[in-house]
Amino acid sequence: MCNGRVIVINLCRDRGLNPGPPAQKSDTLPLDRQVTDGRVEFISDSEADVTMLFPSPSCRYNYMMALLSILFLIVSWGLTTLLGGVGFILANCCNMAARIAHSVQFIQEKYHDTTYQPLKGLVPGSYFLGMLVFTGTLTKISEMNLFDSHKLLHLCIGAVSFALVLLAWGYEERELVRLGVNRLRWRRSSGAKQS
């Protein structure tokens, strides 16, 4: 509050995502052109409304990502000082976990009042998970028993395991595979017509 007026700095510079009248959407930086009579006017001839005091979800997301970057620098400095290179790796793990958690929360809030559930597709199906466990166990047993004496057989077991995992994924994601195949056919047919 300055001289009875509310002064709001608009740091959310995403023109398409920031709500409010055009005067509030404009960049507030650089400030050197906006200093008048010893006072800084961040919003000219308009009063701050609720949308400026409580920024859009996209703007809050950007603020949180910036805050997580600063937090990462502090945590990485501390853990690197304590643990060396391992501390830096741990700091990266913490940073990625925090960013993923915040992104999941943002997506849940954004699609809360809709019928869309974009996070539902992140959980793999039981057939795919079962195949991952099976092939992981199989390749580990192959590594322990065959790697030293039969390297080529171990490589073949790994290749077959990879193919089985791809088949399991393709089975569970049939719609996505069909979409990709149809898109590939369309590209080939449109490319043949141009020739």
Backbone as JSON Lines, residues from 0, in Angstrom:
{"i":0,"aa":"M","n":[0.86,-1.16,0.0],"ca":[0.0,0.0,0.0],"c":[0.91,1.22,0.0]}
{"i":1,"aa":"C","n":[0.69,2.11,-0.94],"ca":[1.5,3.31,-1.05],"c":[0.57,4.49,-1.27]}
{"i":2,"aa":"N","n":[0.57,5.46,-0.34],"ca":[-0.3,6.63,-0.42],"c":[-1.76,6.25,-0.64]}
{"i":3,"aa":"G","n":[-2.21,5.22,0.04],"ca":[-3.6,4.8,-0.08],"c":[-3.91,3.99,-1.31]}
{"i":4,"aa":"R","n":[-2.93,3.74,-2.17],"ca":[-3.16,2.94,-3.38],"c":[-2.46,1.61,-3.26]}
{"i":5,"aa":"V","n":[-3.04,0.59,-3.79],"ca":[-2.43,-0.73,-3.79],"c":[-1.49,-0.81,-4.97]}
{"i":6,"aa":"I","n":[-0.25,-1.16,-4.72],"ca":[0.75,-1.31,-5.78],"c":[0.98,-2.81,-5.98]}
{"i":7,"aa":"V","n":[0.8,-3.29,-7.2],"ca":[0.96,-4.7,-7.51],"c":[1.97,-4.83,-8.63]}
{"i":8,"aa":"I","n":[2.97,-5.66,-8.43],"ca":[3.95,-5.93,-9.47],"c":[3.47,-7.17,-10.22]}
{"i":9,"aa":"N","n":[3.32,-7.05,-11.5],"ca":[2.87,-8.16,-12.32],"c":[4.09,-8.89,-12.87]}
{"i":10,"aa":"L","n":[4.51,-9.93,-12.16],"ca":[5.67,-10.7,-12.6],"c":[5.28,-11.83,-13.54]}
{"i":11,"aa":"C","n":[4.0,-12.08,-13.67],"ca":[3.53,-13.14,-14.56],"c":[3.42,-12.55,-15.96]}
{"i":12,"aa":"R","n":[4.42,-12.81,-16.78],"ca":[4.5,-12.14,-18.07],"c":[3.94,-13.0,-19.2]}
{"i":13,"aa":"D","n":[3.13,-13.99,-18.86],"ca":[2.54,-14.84,-19.89],"c":[1.28,-14.18,-20.42]}
{"i":14,"aa":"R","n":[1.38,-13.44,-21.48],"ca":[0.28,-12.6,-21.97],"c":[-1.0,-13.38,-22.18]}
{"i":15,"aa":"G","n":[-0.92,-14.58,-22.68],"ca":[-2.14,-15.34,-22.95],"c":[-2.78,-15.92,-21.71]}
{"i":16,"aa":"L","n":[-2.05,-16.07,-20.63],"ca":[-2.57,-16.75,-19.46],"c":[-2.95,-15.8,-18.33]}
{"i":17,"aa":"N","n":[-2.51,-14.56,-18.39],"ca":[-2.76,-13.63,-17.3],"c":[-4.1,-12.94,-17.5]}
{"i":18,"aa":"P","n":[-5.04,-13.14,-16.57],"ca":[-6.35,-12.52,-16.72],"c":[-6.3,-11.02,-16.41]}
{"i":19,"aa":"G","n":[-7.32,-10.31,-16.83],"ca":[-7.43,-8.9,-16.49],"c":[-7.41,-8.02,-17.71]}
{"i":20,"aa":"P","n":[-7.69,-6.71,-17.5],"ca":[-7.7,-5.77,-18.61],"c":[-6.31,-5.61,-19.22]}
{"i":21,"aa":"P","n":[-6.24,-5.05,-20.45],"ca":[-4.94,-4.92,-21.13],"c":[-3.9,-4.16,-20.32]}
{"i":22,"aa":"A","n":[-4.32,-3.18,-19.51],"ca":[-3.34,-2.44,-18.72],"c":[-2.65,-3.35,-17.72]}
{"i":23,"aa":"Q","n":[-3.37,-4.36,-17.26],"ca":[-2.78,-5.28,-16.29],"c":[-1.99,-6.38,-16.97]}
{"i":24,"aa":"K","n":[-2.26,-6.64,-18.25],"ca":[-1.54,-7.69,-18.95],"c":[-0.19,-7.21,-19.45]}
{"i":25,"aa":"S","n":[0.0,-5.91,-19.54],"ca":[1.24,-5.4,-20.12],"c":[2.42,-5.68,-19.21]}
{"i":26,"aa":"D","n":[3.57,-5.7,-19.81],"ca":[4.79,-5.89,-19.03],"c":[4.98,-4.74,-18.07]}
{"i":27,"aa":"T","n":[5.4,-5.05,-16.87],"ca":[5.67,-3.99,-15.9],"c":[7.14,-3.7,-15.81]}
{"i":28,"aa":"L","n":[7.95,-4.45,-16.55],"ca":[9.38,-4.25,-16.54],"c":[9.82,-3.8,-17.92]}
{"i":29,"aa":"P","n":[10.73,-2.93,-18.16],"ca":[11.57,-2.27,-17.17],"c":[10.82,-1.15,-16.45]}
{"i":30,"aa":"L","n":[11.21,-0.97,-15.22],"ca":[10.53,0.0,-14.37],"c":[11.03,1.42,-14.56]}
{"i":31,"aa":"D","n":[12.16,1.6,-15.25],"ca":[12.74,2.94,-15.34],"c":[11.81,3.91,-16.06]}
{"i":32,"aa":"R","n":[10.94,3.43,-16.95],"ca":[10.02,4.32,-17.66],"c":[8.75,4.58,-16.86]}
{"i":33,"aa":"Q","n":[8.55,3.85,-15.79],"ca":[7.3,3.95,-15.07],"c":[7.43,4.68,-13.74]}
{"i":34,"aa":"V","n":[8.56,5.27,-13.45],"ca":[8.74,6.01,-12.21],"c":[8.29,7.45,-12.46]}
{"i":35,"aa":"T","n":[7.29,7.89,-11.71],"ca":[6.77,9.25,-11.86],"c":[6.61,9.87,-10.48]}
{"i":36,"aa":"D","n":[7.11,11.07,-10.32],"ca":[6.96,11.84,-9.07],"c":[7.46,11.06,-7.86]}
{"i":37,"aa":"G","n":[8.49,10.29,-8.01],"ca":[9.04,9.57,-6.87],"c":[8.25,8.33,-6.49]}
{"i":38,"aa":"R","n":[7.16,8.09,-7.16],"ca":[6.35,6.9,-6.89],"c":[6.45,5.96,-8.08]}
{"i":39,"aa":"V","n":[6.37,4.71,-7.84],"ca":[6.4,3.73,-8.92],"c":[4.96,3.31,-9.18]}
{"i":40,"aa":"E","n":[4.52,3.52,-10.39],"ca":[3.17,3.14,-10.78],"c":[3.26,1.85,-11.59]}
{"i":41,"aa":"F","n":[2.86,0.76,-11.03],"ca":[2.95,-0.5,-11.74],"c":[1.74,-0.75,-12.61]}
{"i":42,"aa":"I","n":[0.61,-0.25,-12.2],"ca":[-0.59,-0.4,-13.0],"c":[-1.15,1.0,-13.18]}
{"i":43,"aa":"S","n":[-1.1,1.51,-14.39],"ca":[-1.51,2.89,-14.61],"c":[-3.02,2.98,-14.79]}
{"i":44,"aa":"D","n":[-3.64,3.93,-14.08],"ca":[-5.06,4.23,-14.21],"c":[-5.97,3.02,-14.04]}
{"i":45,"aa":"S","n":[-5.61,2.12,-13.22],"ca":[-6.51,1.02,-12.91],"c":[-6.26,0.58,-11.48]}
{"i":46,"aa":"E","n":[-7.26,0.02,-10.9],"ca":[-7.11,-0.46,-9.54],"c":[-6.85,-1.95,-9.57]}
{"i":47,"aa":"A","n":[-6.11,-2.4,-8.59],"ca":[-5.82,-3.83,-8.51],"c":[-7.11,-4.56,-8.18]}
{"i":48,"aa":"D","n":[-7.37,-5.6,-8.92],"ca":[-8.55,-6.4,-8.61],"c":[-8.11,-7.75,-8.07]}
{"i":49,"aa":"V","n":[-9.08,-8.6,-7.81],"ca":[-8.79,-9.88,-7.16],"c":[-7.9,-10.75,-8.04]}
{"i":50,"aa":"T","n":[-8.07,-10.68,-9.38],"ca":[-7.26,-11.54,-10.25],"c":[-5.8,-11.15,-10.21]}
{"i":51,"aa":"M","n":[-5.49,-9.91,-9.88],"ca":[-4.1,-9.52,-9.79],"c":[-3.5,-9.91,-8.44]}
{"i":52,"aa":"L","n":[-4.31,-9.87,-7.4],"ca":[-3.82,-10.25,-6.08],"c":[-3.65,-11.76,-5.97]}
{"i":53,"aa":"F","n":[-4.47,-12.52,-6.71],"ca":[-4.39,-13.96,-6.73],"c":[-4.15,-14.39,-8.17]}
{"i":54,"aa":"P","n":[-2.9,-14.58,-8.58],"ca":[-2.59,-14.85,-9.98],"c":[-3.2,-16.15,-10.48]}
{"i":55,"aa":"S","n":[-3.22,-16.3,-11.78],"ca":[-3.78,-17.49,-12.42],"c":[-3.0,-18.74,-12.01]}
{"i":56,"aa":"P","n":[-3.63,-19.92,-12.15],"ca":[-2.91,-21.15,-11.81],"c":[-1.63,-21.32,-12.6]}
{"i":57,"aa":"S","n":[-1.62,-20.92,-13.87],"ca":[-0.4,-21.05,-14.68],"c":[0.71,-20.17,-14.13]}
{"i":58,"aa":"C","n":[0.33,-18.99,-13.67],"ca":[1.32,-18.08,-13.11],"c":[1.86,-18.64,-11.79]}
{"i":59,"aa":"R","n":[0.96,-19.18,-10.95],"ca":[1.41,-19.79,-9.69],"c":[2.34,-20.97,-9.97]}
{"i":60,"aa":"Y","n":[2.04,-21.73,-11.01],"ca":[2.9,-22.85,-11.39],"c":[4.3,-22.35,-11.73]}
{"i":61,"aa":"N","n":[4.39,-21.27,-12.5],"ca":[5.7,-20.71,-12.86],"c":[6.44,-20.2,-11.63]}
{"i":62,"aa":"Y","n":[5.73,-19.56,-10.71],"ca":[6.36,-19.1,-9.47],"c":[6.92,-20.29,-8.69]}
{"i":63,"aa":"M","n":[6.13,-21.36,-8.61],"ca":[6.58,-22.53,-7.85],"c":[7.8,-23.18,-8.5]}
{"i":64,"aa":"M","n":[7.81,-23.23,-9.82],"ca":[8.97,-23.8,-10.52],"c":[10.22,-22.95,-10.25]}
{"i":65,"aa":"A","n":[10.07,-21.64,-10.23],"ca":[11.2,-20.77,-9.91],"c":[11.66,-20.99,-8.47]}
{"i":66,"aa":"L","n":[10.71,-21.13,-7.57],"ca":[11.04,-21.38,-6.16],"c":[11.75,-22.72,-6.01]}
{"i":67,"aa":"L","n":[11.29,-23.73,-6.74],"ca":[11.95,-25.04,-6.67],"c":[13.37,-24.97,-7.23]}
{"i":68,"aa":"S","n":[13.61,-24.13,-8.22],"ca":[14.97,-23.96,-8.74],"c":[15.89,-23.35,-7.7]}
{"i":69,"aa":"I","n":[15.4,-22.36,-7.0],"ca":[16.19,-21.73,-5.93],"c":[16.43,-22.73,-4.81]}
{"i":70,"aa":"L","n":[15.4,-23.47,-4.45],"ca":[15.53,-24.48,-3.41],"c":[16.54,-25.56,-3.82]}
{"i":71,"aa":"F","n":[16.53,-25.93,-5.1],"ca":[17.49,-26.91,-5.59],"c":[18.92,-26.42,-5.42]}
{"i":72,"aa":"L","n":[19.17,-25.15,-5.73],"ca":[20.51,-24.61,-5.57],"c":[20.98,-24.7,-4.12]}
{"i":73,"aa":"I","n":[20.09,-24.38,-3.2],"ca":[20.45,-24.42,-1.78],"c":[20.69,-25.86,-1.33]}
{"i":74,"aa":"V","n":[19.77,-26.77,-1.69],"ca":[19.9,-28.17,-1.28],"c":[21.13,-28.8,-1.93]}
{"i":75,"aa":"S","n":[21.37,-28.5,-3.21],"ca":[22.54,-29.1,-3.86],"c":[23.84,-28.59,-3.25]}
{"i":76,"aa":"W","n":[23.88,-27.32,-2.89],"ca":[25.08,-26.8,-2.23],"c":[25.3,-27.52,-0.9]}
{"i":77,"aa":"G","n":[24.23,-27.65,-0.1],"ca":[24.36,-28.3,1.2],"c":[24.75,-29.76,1.09]}
{"i":78,"aa":"L","n":[24.06,-30.5,0.24],"ca":[24.35,-31.93,0.12],"c":[25.7,-32.18,-0.55]}
{"i":79,"aa":"T","n":[26.09,-31.33,-1.5],"ca":[27.4,-31.5,-2.13],"c":[28.51,-31.21,-1.12]}
{"i":80,"aa":"T","n":[28.3,-30.22,-0.26],"ca":[29.28,-29.91,0.77],"c":[29.42,-31.09,1.73]}
{"i":81,"aa":"L","n":[28.3,-31.72,2.08],"ca":[28.33,-32.84,3.02],"c":[28.79,-34.15,2.4]}
{"i":82,"aa":"L","n":[28.29,-34.45,1.19],"ca":[28.49,-35.79,0.63],"c":[29.26,-35.82,-0.68]}
{"i":83,"aa":"G","n":[29.68,-34.67,-1.17],"ca":[30.41,-34.64,-2.45],"c":[29.49,-34.88,-3.62]}
{"i":84,"aa":"G","n":[29.97,-35.65,-4.6],"ca":[29.2,-35.92,-5.82],"c":[27.91,-36.66,-5.56]}
{"i":85,"aa":"V","n":[27.92,-37.56,-4.58],"ca":[26.7,-38.3,-4.23],"c":[25.63,-37.33,-3.73]}
{"i":86,"aa":"G","n":[26.03,-36.3,-3.01],"ca":[25.09,-35.3,-2.52],"c":[24.43,-34.55,-3.66]}
{"i":87,"aa":"F","n":[25.2,-34.28,-4.72],"ca":[24.63,-33.58,-5.87],"c":[23.6,-34.46,-6.57]}
{"i":88,"aa":"I","n":[23.89,-35.74,-6.67],"ca":[22.93,-36.68,-7.27],"c":[21.67,-36.75,-6.42]}
{"i":89,"aa":"L","n":[21.83,-36.82,-5.11],"ca":[20.66,-36.83,-4.21],"c":[19.84,-35.54,-4.33]}
{"i":90,"aa":"A","n":[20.53,-34.42,-4.47],"ca":[19.82,-33.14,-4.64],"c":[19.02,-33.15,-5.94]}
{"i":91,"aa":"N","n":[19.58,-33.71,-7.01],"ca":[18.84,-33.82,-8.27],"c":[17.62,-34.72,-8.11]}
{"i":92,"aa":"C","n":[17.77,-35.8,-7.37],"ca":[16.63,-36.7,-7.12],"c":[15.54,-35.97,-6.35]}
{"i":93,"aa":"C","n":[15.91,-35.24,-5.33],"ca":[14.93,-34.46,-4.56],"c":[14.26,-33.42,-5.44]}
{"i":94,"aa":"N","n":[15.03,-32.75,-6.28],"ca":[14.5,-31.72,-7.16],"c":[13.47,-32.31,-8.13]}
{"i":95,"aa":"M","n":[13.82,-33.43,-8.75],"ca":[12.9,-34.05,-9.7],"c":[11.65,-34.55,-9.0]}
{"i":96,"aa":"A","n":[11.78,-35.13,-7.81],"ca":[10.61,-35.6,-7.07],"c":[9.69,-34.43,-6.72]}
{"i":97,"aa":"A","n":[10.24,-33.32,-6.29],"ca":[9.43,-32.15,-5.94],"c":[8.74,-31.59,-7.18]}
{"i":98,"aa":"R","n":[9.45,-31.52,-8.3],"ca":[8.85,-30.99,-9.53],"c":[7.74,-31.91,-10.05]}
{"i":99,"aa":"I","n":[7.97,-33.2,-10.0],"ca":[6.94,-34.15,-10.44],"c":[5.71,-34.05,-9.54]}
{"i":100,"aa":"A","n":[5.93,-33.99,-8.22],"ca":[4.81,-33.88,-7.29],"c":[4.02,-32.59,-7.54]}
{"i":101,"aa":"H","n":[4.72,-31.5,-7.75],"ca":[4.02,-30.24,-8.0],"c":[3.28,-30.26,-9.34]}
{"i":102,"aa":"S","n":[3.87,-30.86,-10.35],"ca":[3.21,-30.95,-11.66],"c":[1.95,-31.82,-11.58]}
{"i":103,"aa":"V","n":[2.03,-32.91,-10.84],"ca":[0.84,-33.76,-10.65],"c":[-0.25,-32.98,-9.94]}
{"i":104,"aa":"Q","n":[0.11,-32.23,-8.92],"ca":[-0.88,-31.42,-8.2],"c":[-1.49,-30.36,-9.12]}
{"i":105,"aa":"F","n":[-0.67,-29.73,-9.94],"ca":[-1.15,-28.71,-10.88],"c":[-2.14,-29.32,-11.87]}
{"i":106,"aa":"I","n":[-1.8,-30.49,-12.42],"ca":[-2.67,-31.14,-13.4],"c":[-3.99,-31.54,-12.74]}
{"i":107,"aa":"Q","n":[-3.94,-32.06,-11.51],"ca":[-5.17,-32.42,-10.81],"c":[-6.06,-31.21,-10.57]}
{"i":108,"aa":"E","n":[-5.47,-30.1,-10.18],"ca":[-6.26,-28.88,-9.97],"c":[-6.84,-28.36,-11.28]}
{"i":109,"aa":"K","n":[-6.06,-28.41,-12.34],"ca":[-6.5,-27.86,-13.63],"c":[-7.68,-28.64,-14.19]}
{"i":110,"aa":"Y","n":[-7.69,-29.95,-14.04],"ca":[-8.74,-30.79,-14.62],"c":[-9.74,-31.28,-13.58]}
{"i":111,"aa":"H","n":[-9.77,-30.64,-12.41],"ca":[-10.65,-31.07,-11.32],"c":[-12.11,-31.03,-11.72]}
{"i":112,"aa":"D","n":[-12.55,-29.96,-12.36],"ca":[-13.96,-29.77,-12.68],"c":[-14.33,-30.25,-14.08]}
{"i":113,"aa":"T","n":[-13.51,-31.08,-14.69],"ca":[-13.8,-31.59,-16.03],"c":[-13.92,-33.11,-16.0]}
{"i":114,"aa":"T","n":[-14.3,-33.66,-17.13],"ca":[-14.39,-35.13,-17.22],"c":[-13.06,-35.75,-17.62]}
{"i":115,"aa":"Y","n":[-12.08,-34.93,-17.97],"ca":[-10.76,-35.44,-18.37],"c":[-9.98,-35.89,-17.16]}
{"i":116,"aa":"Q","n":[-9.25,-36.97,-17.32],"ca":[-8.38,-37.49,-16.26],"c":[-7.02,-37.84,-16.89]}
{"i":117,"aa":"P","n":[-6.21,-36.8,-17.18],"ca":[-4.96,-37.06,-17.9],"c":[-3.95,-37.9,-17.12]}
{"i":118,"aa":"L","n":[-4.04,-37.92,-15.81],"ca":[-3.07,-38.69,-15.02],"c":[-3.42,-40.17,-14.94]}
{"i":119,"aa":"K","n":[-4.65,-40.5,-15.3],"ca":[-5.07,-41.9,-15.22],"c":[-4.24,-42.8,-16.13]}
{"i":120,"aa":"G","n":[-3.8,-42.28,-17.27],"ca":[-3.01,-43.07,-18.21],"c":[-1.57,-43.29,-17.79]}
{"i":121,"aa":"L","n":[-1.13,-42.65,-16.71],"ca":[0.25,-42.82,-16.27],"c":[0.49,-44.16,-15.59]}
{"i":122,"aa":"V","n":[-0.54,-44.72,-15.01],"ca":[-0.4,-45.99,-14.29],"c":[-0.46,-47.12,-15.31]}
{"i":123,"aa":"P","n":[0.63,-47.89,-15.43],"ca":[0.62,-48.98,-16.41],"c":[-0.33,-50.1,-15.98]}
{"i":124,"aa":"G","n":[-0.8,-50.85,-16.97],"ca":[-1.71,-51.95,-16.7],"c":[-1.01,-53.13,-16.06]}
{"i":125,"aa":"S","n":[-1.82,-54.04,-15.56],"ca":[-1.27,-55.2,-14.85],"c":[-0.52,-56.15,-15.78]}
{"i":126,"aa":"Y","n":[-0.99,-56.28,-17.02],"ca":[-0.31,-57.16,-17.97],"c":[1.1,-56.65,-18.26]}
{"i":127,"aa":"F","n":[1.23,-55.36,-18.48],"ca":[2.53,-54.76,-18.77],"c":[3.44,-54.87,-17.54]}
{"i":128,"aa":"L","n":[2.92,-54.54,-16.36],"ca":[3.73,-54.66,-15.14],"c":[4.17,-56.09,-14.88]}
{"i":129,"aa":"G","n":[3.25,-57.03,-15.11],"ca":[3.6,-58.44,-14.95],"c":[4.71,-58.87,-15.89]}
{"i":130,"aa":"M","n":[4.63,-58.38,-17.13],"ca":[5.67,-58.72,-18.1],"c":[7.01,-58.08,-17.71]}
{"i":131,"aa":"L","n":[6.98,-56.87,-17.18],"ca":[8.22,-56.24,-16.71],"c":[8.86,-57.05,-15.58]}
{"i":132,"aa":"V","n":[8.05,-57.49,-14.64],"ca":[8.58,-58.27,-13.51],"c":[9.13,-59.6,-14.03]}
{"i":133,"aa":"F","n":[8.38,-60.26,-14.91],"ca":[8.82,-61.55,-15.46],"c":[10.14,-61.41,-16.22]}
{"i":134,"aa":"T","n":[10.2,-60.47,-17.16],"ca":[11.41,-60.32,-17.97],"c":[12.58,-59.79,-17.14]}
{"i":135,"aa":"G","n":[12.3,-58.95,-16.16],"ca":[13.37,-58.48,-15.28],"c":[13.98,-59.61,-14.49]}
{"i":136,"aa":"T","n":[13.12,-60.48,-13.97],"ca":[13.6,-61.64,-13.22],"c":[14.37,-62.6,-14.14]}
{"i":137,"aa":"L","n":[13.82,-62.82,-15.33],"ca":[14.47,-63.71,-16.29],"c":[15.85,-63.2,-16.68]}
{"i":138,"aa":"T","n":[15.97,-61.92,-16.98],"ca":[17.29,-61.39,-17.38],"c":[18.27,-61.36,-16.22]}
{"i":139,"aa":"K","n":[17.76,-61.17,-15.0],"ca":[18.67,-61.21,-13.83],"c":[19.2,-62.63,-13.62]}
{"i":140,"aa":"I","n":[18.33,-63.61,-13.75],"ca":[18.77,-65.01,-13.64],"c":[19.75,-65.33,-14.76]}
{"i":141,"aa":"S","n":[19.45,-64.85,-15.96],"ca":[20.35,-65.08,-17.09],"c":[21.71,-64.43,-16.84]}
{"i":142,"aa":"E","n":[21.7,-63.23,-16.28],"ca":[22.97,-62.55,-15.98],"c":[23.79,-63.34,-14.97]}
{"i":143,"aa":"M","n":[23.13,-63.83,-13.93],"ca":[23.85,-64.55,-12.87],"c":[24.38,-65.9,-13.37]}
{"i":144,"aa":"N","n":[23.65,-66.58,-14.25],"ca":[24.02,-67.95,-14.64],"c":[24.69,-68.05,-16.01]}
{"i":145,"aa":"L","n":[24.35,-67.14,-16.95],"ca":[24.82,-67.32,-18.32],"c":[25.81,-66.26,-18.8]}
{"i":146,"aa":"F","n":[25.88,-65.14,-18.14],"ca":[26.68,-64.03,-18.66],"c":[28.15,-64.38,-18.83]}
{"i":147,"aa":"D","n":[28.73,-65.03,-17.84],"ca":[30.16,-65.35,-17.91],"c":[30.49,-66.41,-18.97]}
{"i":148,"aa":"S","n":[29.62,-67.41,-19.1],"ca":[29.95,-68.53,-19.98],"c":[29.27,-68.47,-21.35]}
{"i":149,"aa":"H","n":[28.07,-67.9,-21.44],"ca":[27.31,-67.88,-22.7],"c":[26.77,-66.47,-22.96]}
{"i":150,"aa":"K","n":[27.65,-65.58,-23.34],"ca":[27.27,-64.18,-23.52],"c":[26.24,-63.99,-24.64]}
{"i":151,"aa":"L","n":[26.39,-64.73,-25.74],"ca":[25.46,-64.6,-26.86],"c":[24.05,-65.06,-26.47]}
{"i":152,"aa":"L","n":[23.97,-66.16,-25.72],"ca":[22.67,-66.64,-25.25],"c":[22.03,-65.62,-24.3]}
{"i":153,"aa":"H","n":[22.84,-65.02,-23.44],"ca":[22.34,-63.99,-22.53],"c":[21.81,-62.79,-23.31]}
{"i":154,"aa":"L","n":[22.53,-62.41,-24.37],"ca":[22.1,-61.3,-25.23],"c":[20.77,-61.64,-25.91]}
{"i":155,"aa":"C","n":[20.62,-62.87,-26.38],"ca":[19.36,-63.29,-27.03],"c":[18.2,-63.27,-26.04]}
{"i":156,"aa":"I","n":[18.46,-63.71,-24.81],"ca":[17.41,-63.67,-23.78],"c":[17.0,-62.22,-23.51]}
{"i":157,"aa":"G","n":[17.96,-61.32,-23.48],"ca":[17.65,-59.9,-23.3],"c":[16.84,-59.34,-24.46]}
{"i":158,"aa":"A","n":[17.18,-59.72,-25.7],"ca":[16.45,-59.24,-26.88],"c":[15.01,-59.78,-26.89]}
{"i":159,"aa":"V","n":[14.84,-61.04,-26.55],"ca":[13.5,-61.63,-26.5],"c":[12.69,-60.97,-25.38]}
{"i":160,"aa":"S","n":[13.33,-60.7,-24.25],"ca":[12.64,-60.03,-23.14],"c":[12.19,-58.64,-23.55]}
{"i":161,"aa":"F","n":[13.05,-57.92,-24.27],"ca":[12.69,-56.59,-24.76],"c":[11.49,-56.67,-25.71]}
{"i":162,"aa":"A","n":[11.5,-57.65,-26.6],"ca":[10.39,-57.82,-27.54],"c":[9.1,-58.16,-26.8]}
{"i":163,"aa":"L","n":[9.18,-58.99,-25.77],"ca":[7.99,-59.33,-24.98],"c":[7.41,-58.1,-24.27]}
{"i":164,"aa":"V","n":[8.3,-57.26,-23.74],"ca":[7.84,-56.04,-23.07],"c":[7.17,-55.11,-24.07]}
{"i":165,"aa":"L","n":[7.76,-54.97,-25.26],"ca":[7.14,-54.14,-26.3],"c":[5.78,-54.68,-26.72]}
{"i":166,"aa":"L","n":[5.67,-56.0,-26.86],"ca":[4.38,-56.61,-27.21],"c":[3.35,-56.38,-26.12]}
{"i":167,"aa":"A","n":[3.75,-56.49,-24.87],"ca":[2.82,-56.25,-23.76],"c":[2.36,-54.8,-23.75]}
{"i":168,"aa":"W","n":[3.28,-53.88,-24.0],"ca":[2.91,-52.47,-24.07],"c":[1.95,-52.23,-25.23]}
{"i":169,"aa":"G","n":[2.27,-52.8,-26.4],"ca":[1.4,-52.63,-27.56],"c":[0.02,-53.21,-27.34]}
{"i":170,"aa":"Y","n":[-0.06,-54.32,-26.62],"ca":[-1.35,-54.93,-26.32],"c":[-2.19,-54.02,-25.43]}
{"i":171,"aa":"E","n":[-1.57,-53.44,-24.41],"ca":[-2.32,-52.57,-23.5],"c":[-2.6,-51.2,-24.09]}
{"i":172,"aa":"E","n":[-1.8,-50.75,-25.02],"ca":[-1.97,-49.43,-25.64],"c":[-2.4,-49.57,-27.1]}
{"i":173,"aa":"R","n":[-3.37,-50.45,-27.34],"ca":[-3.81,-50.74,-28.71],"c":[-4.3,-49.47,-29.43]}
{"i":174,"aa":"E","n":[-5.03,-48.62,-28.73],"ca":[-5.54,-47.4,-29.38],"c":[-4.4,-46.5,-29.84]}
{"i":175,"aa":"L","n":[-3.39,-46.36,-29.02],"ca":[-2.25,-45.53,-29.38],"c":[-1.48,-46.13,-30.54]}
{"i":176,"aa":"V","n":[-1.32,-47.45,-30.56],"ca":[-0.63,-48.12,-31.65],"c":[-1.42,-47.94,-32.95]}
{"i":177,"aa":"R","n":[-2.76,-48.1,-32.89],"ca":[-3.59,-47.9,-34.08],"c":[-3.45,-46.47,-34.6]}
{"i":178,"aa":"L","n":[-3.48,-45.51,-33.68],"ca":[-3.33,-44.12,-34.07],"c":[-2.0,-43.88,-34.77]}
{"i":179,"aa":"G","n":[-0.92,-44.45,-34.23],"ca":[0.4,-44.3,-34.84],"c":[0.48,-44.96,-36.2]}
{"i":180,"aa":"V","n":[-0.09,-46.15,-36.33],"ca":[-0.08,-46.86,-37.62],"c":[-0.89,-46.1,-38.65]}
{"i":181,"aa":"N","n":[-2.06,-45.61,-38.26],"ca":[-2.89,-44.83,-39.2],"c":[-2.19,-43.55,-39.62]}
{"i":182,"aa":"R","n":[-1.53,-42.91,-38.71],"ca":[-0.79,-41.68,-39.03],"c":[0.36,-41.99,-39.99]}
{"i":183,"aa":"L","n":[1.06,-43.08,-39.76],"ca":[2.16,-43.48,-40.64],"c":[1.63,-43.8,-42.04]}
{"i":184,"aa":"R","n":[0.5,-44.51,-42.13],"ca":[-0.1,-44.81,-43.43],"c":[-0.51,-43.53,-44.14]}
{"i":185,"aa":"W","n":[-1.1,-42.6,-43.41],"ca":[-1.53,-41.33,-44.01],"c":[-0.33,-40.57,-44.56]}
{"i":186,"aa":"R","n":[0.78,-40.54,-43.81],"ca":[1.99,-39.84,-44.28],"c":[2.54,-40.49,-45.54]}
{"i":187,"aa":"R","n":[2.55,-41.81,-45.55],"ca":[3.08,-42.52,-46.72],"c":[2.19,-42.28,-47.94]}
{"i":188,"aa":"S","n":[0.88,-42.3,-47.72],"ca":[-0.02,-42.1,-48.87],"c":[0.04,-40.66,-49.37]}
{"i":189,"aa":"S","n":[0.17,-39.69,-48.46],"ca":[0.28,-38.3,-48.91],"c":[1.63,-38.03,-49.54]}
{"i":190,"aa":"G","n":[2.66,-38.72,-49.1],"ca":[3.98,-38.58,-49.71],"c":[4.02,-39.2,-51.09]}
{"i":191,"aa":"A","n":[3.3,-40.31,-51.31],"ca":[3.27,-40.96,-52.61],"c":[2.49,-40.12,-53.61]}
{"i":192,"aa":"K","n":[1.44,-39.41,-53.16],"ca":[0.66,-38.56,-54.05],"c":[1.47,-37.36,-54.52]}
{"i":193,"aa":"Q","n":[2.38,-36.85,-53.69],"ca":[3.17,-35.71,-54.06],"c":[4.26,-36.05,-55.07]}
{"i":194,"aa":"S","n":[4.68,-37.33,-55.09],"ca":[5.76,-37.73,-56.0],"c":[5.35,-37.82,-57.43]}
